[in-house]
Amino acid sequence: QVQLQESGPGLVKPSQTLSLTCTVSGASITTNDYYWSWIRQPPGKGLEWIGFITYSGSTYYNPSLKSRTSISRDTSKNEFTLQLSSLTPEDTSVYYCARMWDFCSFNPWGQGTQVTVSS
């Protein structure tokens, strides 16, 4: 069974950088054909795809967030990490990591972690 778990700070100040880690169990993040994605859902709004890293380490980002986003991985720990810089209150959201299949399916998802951007 593949499981994903997000971890990181719940409160970050404006202008700072958010760093979240997704720990994967039950599958290797280097397994062929799987992509590892970050998604968020602001309060009262829909889901927004942030970006993903492939099994080989290539990265792709939502154009609206690309300039502020970096996704990396630590294969020895089977983890991948989101960094989102220049935070504003509009970045307040529940952040999820998820495995992506075929650029159209996300399964499974992590539980999600609430991040609040406030001074």
Disulfide bonds with the S-S distance in Angstrom:
Cys22-Cys97 2.10
